[in-house]
């Protein structure tokens, strides 16, 4: 209890209870980019003995085997007067691990269309969601308590097999019950479009200097929901 899939399940139930189409999303090799520099620095110990010197504070990144969040379907007139960013919005009720941001802060809603196109300056937390699925990856190997060998920087390691459940199929042993939605989050790894979007995201965030962006994220206004919900039937809990 208290893991990402539990939080996501609760939020999914709550949003569906309000009549908002909602589903769970699983991201494999999910990046945790604490500095929002779109590079996940992974430190590996390759020796036995005393523990190594801790990595720099702004490099305390992680790669999770998988991470679960939600998508809710609604309009984003706050981002565009047309329908450019409407549709699935990423919402993550699990507390976030970000430099300079309270660990109790949730994430989203971030337009999945904005994530795919690298529009990481759009509210809310689009850069963080992009980092989870599109960051480059660098492995740093400790060969002694004070010696670190940095491996080659690679793309395509973060954000694999992004999945949801096929509607109407509830048997987890049935492989056809998994719907791959990776293409809705990013262009194929290694493709020209993928690297174009990555460069665009870096340019928007002024990589490698992201301190100003982190401060802006801390001071961003809280999301607001306006309008009225019409519940035609009695809600049973």
Phi, psi and omega in degrees: 000149179088015177261172188301322183290335177287311178302316181295322178295320178295314180296321179300317179296317182295314182291321177295326177297334177271001179087013180267120177303126186217146176215163177266144179237134176245126179247120179268148189053055185279126183276140173244096186258091189293331183267355183053045174256009178060028172224124176265113179266113184252120182260126184238137178265122182237049176198167177247145181139206182294151181295153183281172173294134182300148177291166177305148185303324183275006178244022181276057181274170179214159169239114179271141177307319174201160175216144184242133173222190181244160164235134173240145184259113175199173183279156177232066178292346176286342181257330185201140182287342176268220182238022187302321185249013177289166177110216183291134178239130179281129178228127183238107181281353178285137181300145189264151176250093181224141179296127176079007181237137179304137181290351179269357184284125175284186187227133174101181006283134177244127180296125179296327176296321178293322178299312183298324183270003178073021179277068191281001176266003181272140176290147001238132175063028181297323180296321180294317179295318178301318180298328181292333185243346188229006181293153167285165186231133176229124177265130176245120186253120174281117175260352174199171181303337184237002183246125180235129175254123181266123180280176182292141177288131183231153173249158177091357179277331183263136177080079182240146172048049179296125195224156168219175181271137176292135180299130176089356179243117187243005180269110183295340179279349179273110184298336180283358179277354178262127175254123180276122181243020181304321183295340178280343181260331183200158174287160183308136180304134178086351181283158177303320180295323179298315181286329176297315180294321178299315179296320178299315180297318178297319180297319180296320182275000181057042177298139010271000181266106183244007184301318181296322180293319179300317179296322178295324179294322179296323185267004182296146180294153177290143177300143178237141177245125179241162180114185182232139175264134175250115180256104186285342182233162177292132179274124178254133181243000000 
